[in-house]
Amino acid sequence: MLLEGRTAVITGAATGIGRGIAARFGREGARIVVADIDGAAAERAAAELMAEGVAAAGVRCDVTDEASVTGAVDAAVSAFGSLDVYVNNAGFTRDAVMRKMSVDDFVSVLHVHVLGAWLGTRAACAAMRAAGTRGSVVNMSSISGKVGNPGQTNYSAAKAGIVGLTKAAAKEAARYGVRVNAVQPGLIDTAMTAAMPPEVLGERLRDVPLGRIGEIGNVADAALFLASDLSSYITGTVVEVTGGRHM
């Protein structure tokens, strides 16, 4: 039980990778706050976790709103008495080639990913520092932030920005015993991947040395490693979960 007695806030956790991380953390003894822009979905996800024996709560959280992010942190402390792990997972895409991408679509993606991760990291570090908690912040980047994807100048820029944010925040937070790391998933079996044309998916799979698409559980395991004491001497790092793609 790697997270026994600890409380984790996970943004964007009503579905997809965030939901997988919440379930994985719960199986390792964590108390979970499911934070999502869809409050009803967050409450449903929390109810599902509780049905599995996990202590959980669901809250609506707009990661681009400072008060909303602070509210998710406060909800964790109020419900469970502490905040030990914070996962900045919330995100979305608005894909288009540059000449067709609107300024609004560029800015909105950066706001959700970069501003959202910054607000979450700041609020989590402040709460952990005030409580004297030796906590962990895990930021969800993407391999797109390392190599770039055509049609995703906004998303690739945002995910690269999260890496810089992670490293700078890690240097600031280390003196308080708070670690900040990032995960860069590659080709993972999610709804986004399922929507790819088969020929595009096949082309990308050919670039994966391990020869298969990744699973949400693979990303959740990496997040668990960074959240737990198994990585107690690791901060400011980026863990690639890509099957070797773009190494």
C-alpha positions in Angstrom: 0.0 0.0 0.0 2.3 2.7 -1.3 0.0 5.6 -0.6 -1.6 4.3 2.7 -3.0 7.2 4.7 -2.3 9.9 2.1 -4.7 12.2 0.2 -4.4 12.8 -3.5 -6.2 15.4 -5.6 -6.3 14.4 -9.3 -7.6 16.9 -11.9 -9.5 15.8 -15.0 -10.1 12.5 -13.1 -13.7 11.8 -14.1 -12.6 9.9 -17.2 -9.6 8.6 -19.1 -6.0 8.7 -17.8 -7.1 10.7 -14.8 -9.7 8.2 -13.8 -7.1 5.4 -14.2 -4.7 7.2 -11.9 -7.4 7.7 -9.3 -8.2 4.0 -9.3 -4.6 3.0 -9.1 -3.9 5.4 -6.3 -7.0 4.2 -4.5 -5.8 0.5 -4.7 -2.6 1.7 -3.0 -4.5 3.1 0.0 -4.9 6.8 -1.0 -7.9 8.9 -0.2 -9.0 10.4 -3.5 -10.4 13.8 -4.5 -11.7 13.5 -8.0 -11.6 17.0 -9.5 -13.1 17.7 -12.9 -14.7 20.5 -14.8 -17.8 18.3 -15.0 -18.8 18.2 -11.4 -21.5 15.6 -11.8 -19.1 13.3 -13.6 -16.6 13.8 -10.8 -19.2 12.8 -8.2 -20.1 9.7 -10.2 -16.4 8.7 -10.5 -16.0 9.2 -6.7 -19.0 7.1 -6.0 -17.6 4.3 -8.2 -14.3 4.5 -6.2 -16.2 4.3 -2.9 -18.1 1.3 -4.1 -14.7 -0.3 -4.5 -13.8 0.5 -0.9 -11.8 3.7 -1.6 -12.3 6.8 0.4 -13.2 9.4 -2.2 -14.9 12.7 -2.9 -15.9 14.4 -6.1 -15.6 18.2 -6.7 -16.1 20.5 -9.6 -12.8 22.2 -10.5 -12.0 24.6 -13.3 -8.2 24.4 -13.4 -8.0 27.9 -15.1 -9.7 29.5 -12.1 -7.6 30.2 -9.1 -10.4 30.1 -6.6 -11.7 26.8 -8.0 -8.2 25.2 -7.8 -7.8 26.4 -4.2 -11.2 25.0 -3.5 -10.2 21.5 -4.6 -7.2 21.7 -2.3 -9.4 22.9 0.6 -11.8 20.1 -0.1 -9.1 17.5 0.3 -7.9 19.0 3.6 -11.5 19.4 4.8 -12.6 15.9 3.9 -9.5 13.9 4.7 -7.3 16.1 6.9 -4.3 16.5 4.5 -3.0 17.0 1.0 -0.1 14.7 0.1 -0.2 14.3 -3.6 -1.5 16.6 -6.4 -1.8 15.4 -10.0 -2.2 18.0 -12.7 -3.9 15.9 -15.3 -6.7 18.0 -16.7 -6.4 18.9 -20.4 -8.0 18.9 -23.8 -7.1 19.5 -27.5 -8.2 21.9 -30.2 -6.2 20.5 -33.2 -5.6 22.3 -36.5 -2.7 23.3 -38.6 -1.3 26.8 -37.8 -2.9 28.6 -40.8 -6.3 27.3 -39.7 -5.9 27.5 -35.9 -7.7 30.4 -34.2 -6.1 32.5 -31.5 -8.8 31.4 -29.1 -8.0 27.7 -29.7 -4.3 28.4 -29.2 -4.8 30.4 -26.0 -7.5 28.1 -24.5 -5.2 25.0 -24.8 -2.3 26.8 -23.1 -4.6 28.1 -20.4 -6.0 24.7 -19.4 -2.6 22.9 -19.6 0.0 25.5 -18.5 -2.0 27.9 -16.4 -3.9 25.0 -14.9 -0.8 23.1 -14.0 0.8 26.3 -12.6 -2.2 27.1 -10.4 -2.4 23.5 -9.2 1.3 23.2 -8.5 1.3 26.6 -6.7 -1.8 25.8 -4.6 -0.6 22.3 -3.7 2.9 23.4 -2.8 1.5 26.2 -0.6 -0.7 23.7 1.3 2.0 21.2 1.7 4.5 23.8 2.9 2.0 25.2 5.4 1.3 21.7 6.8 4.9 20.6 6.8 4.0 17.7 4.4 6.7 16.1 2.4 4.4 15.9 -0.6 4.5 15.2 -4.3 3.2 17.0 -7.4 2.9 15.1 -10.6 2.3 17.1 -13.8 1.0 15.4 -16.9 3.0 16.4 -20.0 3.1 14.5 -23.3 5.7 13.2 -25.7 4.3 15.9 -28.0 6.0 18.4 -25.8 9.4 16.8 -26.6 9.1 16.2 -30.4 6.0 18.2 -31.5 3.1 17.0 -33.5 1.8 18.7 -36.8 -1.6 20.1 -36.2 -0.9 20.5 -32.5 1.2 23.7 -32.2 -0.9 24.7 -29.2 -0.9 21.3 -27.5 2.8 20.7 -28.1 3.7 24.1 -26.8 1.6 23.6 -23.7 3.1 20.2 -23.0 6.6 21.6 -23.4 5.7 24.4 -21.1 4.7 21.9 -18.4 8.2 20.5 -18.5 9.8 23.9 -17.9 7.2 24.6 -15.1 8.0 21.3 -13.5 11.7 21.8 -13.4 11.5 25.4 -12.1 8.9 24.5 -9.5 10.9 21.5 -8.3 13.8 23.8 -7.5 11.6 26.2 -5.5 9.7 23.5 -3.6 12.6 21.2 -2.8 13.6 23.1 0.3 10.2 22.4 1.8 10.4 18.6 1.1 8.0 18.8 -1.8 8.9 17.0 -5.0 7.6 18.0 -8.5 7.9 15.7 -11.5 6.2 15.1 -14.8 5.0 12.2 -16.9 5.1 12.2 -20.7 2.8 9.6 -22.2 3.1 8.5 -25.8 0.7 6.5 -27.8 -1.9 5.4 -25.1 -5.2 3.5 -25.6 -7.6 6.4 -24.9 -10.7 7.8 -26.6 -8.4 10.2 -28.4 -6.3 7.4 -29.9 -9.4 5.4 -30.7 -10.6 8.3 -32.9 -7.5 8.2 -35.0 -7.8 6.9 -38.6 -6.4 3.3 -38.7 -3.7 4.2 -41.1 -2.4 7.0 -38.9 -2.5 4.8 -35.8 -0.6 2.1 -37.7 2.0 4.6 -38.9 2.6 5.8 -35.3 2.7 2.2 -34.0 5.6 1.4 -36.3 7.6 4.0 -34.4 7.2 2.2 -31.1 10.1 -0.1 -30.4 8.0 -2.2 -28.0 5.6 -2.8 -30.8 2.3 -2.1 -29.0 0.0 0.7 -27.9 0.3 1.7 -24.2 -2.4 1.3 -21.7 -3.8 3.8 -19.2 -2.5 1.6 -16.4 1.1 2.1 -17.7 0.7 5.8 -17.2 -1.0 5.3 -13.8 1.9 3.2 -12.7 4.4 5.9 -13.6 2.3 8.5 -11.7 2.2 6.1 -8.7 6.0 5.8 -8.7 6.4 9.5 -8.7 3.7 10.0 -6.0 5.1 7.4 -3.6 8.3 7.1 -1.5 9.7 4.9 -4.2 10.9 8.1 -5.8 11.8 10.0 -2.6 15.1 11.1 -4.1 13.7 12.1 -7.5 12.5 15.6 -8.3 12.4 17.8 -11.4 12.4 14.8 -13.7 10.3 13.7 -16.7 9.3 10.1 -17.1 8.5 9.0 -20.6 5.8 6.3 -20.9 6.1 5.7 -24.7 7.3 2.2 -25.4 10.6 3.7 -26.5 9.0 6.0 -29.1 11.0 9.1 -29.7 13.8 8.1 -27.3 
